[in-house]
Amino acid sequence: MHRVRHTGVIALAAVGLAAVIWARASAQGGSRDVSIEGNEFAFAPARIEVQRDDLVKVTFTARDMAHSFAIDSYRIVKRAGAGQTVVFEFRADRPGTYPFYCNLSLDERCRNMRGELIVR
């Protein structure tokens, strides 16, 4: 008789734990894959839109020469050499518009490489 009660308690605890895990996963948002190229002193695309709490996976490729991808508000600075690709992830946890840019100084035109991340 005591065994039946313990089994029921364990089953209820398991259901409760599953509900908590599901609620946390839902609150964290979805995932978003984004491909960005740095080429001829421009980003393509120059505008990225994601939802708040999305896990954003960025594939950044420098086509013609070394470029970087920097977003100060998220403390992201990634560099890719000519023809190289870097992949990284971050959680878009704050709504707003955040500029991204190339922080390299190989050529003055690098300063003109700008874009924006929009977190809805």
C-alpha positions as CSV (number, residue, x, y, z in Angstrom):
1,M,0.0,0.0,0.0
2,H,2.8,2.4,0.8
3,R,4.5,1.5,-2.5
4,V,1.5,2.7,-4.5
5,R,1.5,6.1,-2.7
6,H,5.2,6.6,-3.4
7,T,4.8,5.7,-7.0
8,G,2.0,8.3,-7.3
9,V,4.1,11.0,-5.7
10,I,7.0,10.2,-8.0
11,A,4.8,10.4,-11.0
12,L,3.4,13.8,-9.9
13,A,6.9,15.1,-9.3
14,A,8.0,14.0,-12.7
15,V,5.0,15.7,-14.4
16,G,5.7,18.9,-12.4
17,L,9.4,18.8,-13.4
18,A,8.5,18.4,-17.0
19,A,6.1,21.4,-16.8
20,V,8.9,23.6,-15.3
21,I,11.4,22.5,-18.0
22,W,8.8,23.3,-20.7
23,A,8.0,26.7,-19.2
24,R,11.7,27.7,-19.1
25,A,12.3,26.6,-22.6
26,S,9.3,28.6,-23.8
27,A,10.5,31.7,-21.9
28,Q,13.9,31.5,-23.5
29,G,12.6,32.0,-27.0
30,G,13.4,30.2,-30.2
31,S,16.5,29.9,-32.2
32,R,17.5,31.9,-35.3
33,D,20.2,31.2,-37.8
34,V,21.6,34.2,-39.6
35,S,24.2,34.3,-42.4
36,I,26.1,37.6,-42.8
37,E,28.8,38.4,-45.4
38,G,31.4,41.1,-45.3
39,N,32.4,42.0,-48.8
40,E,33.5,45.1,-50.6
41,F,33.3,47.2,-47.4
42,A,29.6,46.3,-46.7
43,F,27.6,43.8,-44.7
44,A,24.9,41.7,-46.4
45,P,22.4,41.8,-45.0
46,A,22.9,45.1,-43.2
47,R,19.8,44.6,-41.1
48,I,19.0,41.6,-38.8
49,E,15.7,41.2,-37.0
50,V,15.2,38.7,-34.2
51,Q,12.8,38.2,-31.4
52,R,13.7,38.9,-27.8
53,D,15.2,35.8,-26.1
54,D,16.0,34.1,-29.4
55,L,19.3,32.2,-29.4
56,V,20.9,33.7,-32.5
57,K,23.5,31.6,-34.4
58,V,25.5,33.8,-36.7
59,T,27.6,32.5,-39.6
60,F,29.9,35.4,-40.6
61,T,32.0,35.1,-43.7
62,A,34.6,37.6,-45.0
63,R,34.6,37.3,-48.7
64,D,37.3,39.6,-50.2
65,M,39.5,40.5,-47.3
66,A,39.6,40.3,-43.5
67,H,36.6,41.8,-41.8
68,S,35.1,41.8,-38.3
69,F,31.6,41.8,-36.9
70,A,31.2,43.8,-33.7
71,I,28.2,44.6,-31.5
72,D,29.3,46.6,-28.4
73,S,26.1,46.1,-26.5
74,Y,26.4,42.3,-26.6
75,R,30.2,42.4,-26.2
76,I,30.7,40.6,-29.5
77,V,33.8,41.0,-31.7
78,K,34.5,38.3,-34.2
79,R,37.2,38.5,-36.9
80,A,37.3,36.4,-40.1
81,G,40.2,36.4,-42.5
82,A,39.7,36.6,-46.3
83,G,37.6,33.7,-47.4
84,Q,37.1,32.5,-43.8
85,T,33.9,31.9,-41.8
86,V,33.3,32.2,-38.1
87,V,30.2,30.9,-36.3
88,F,29.0,32.1,-32.9
89,E,25.9,32.3,-30.8
90,F,24.4,34.8,-28.4
91,R,21.1,35.3,-26.6
92,A,19.2,38.4,-27.8
93,D,17.9,39.2,-24.4
94,R,17.3,42.9,-24.6
95,P,14.8,44.6,-27.0
96,G,16.1,47.5,-29.0
97,T,18.2,48.5,-32.0
98,Y,21.9,47.8,-31.8
99,P,24.5,48.9,-34.4
100,F,27.1,46.4,-35.7
101,Y,30.2,47.4,-37.5
102,C,33.7,46.3,-38.7
103,N,36.3,47.4,-36.2
104,L,39.4,46.7,-38.4
105,S,41.5,49.4,-39.8
106,L,43.1,47.7,-42.8
107,D,41.4,50.3,-45.0
108,E,39.6,53.5,-44.1
109,R,36.5,52.2,-45.9
110,C,36.2,49.6,-43.1
111,R,34.7,52.3,-40.9
112,N,31.8,52.5,-43.4
113,M,30.8,48.9,-42.7
114,R,27.7,49.3,-40.6
115,G,24.5,47.5,-39.9
116,E,21.8,47.1,-37.3
117,L,20.5,44.3,-35.1
118,I,16.8,44.8,-34.2
119,V,15.6,42.8,-31.2
120,R,11.7,42.9,-31.0
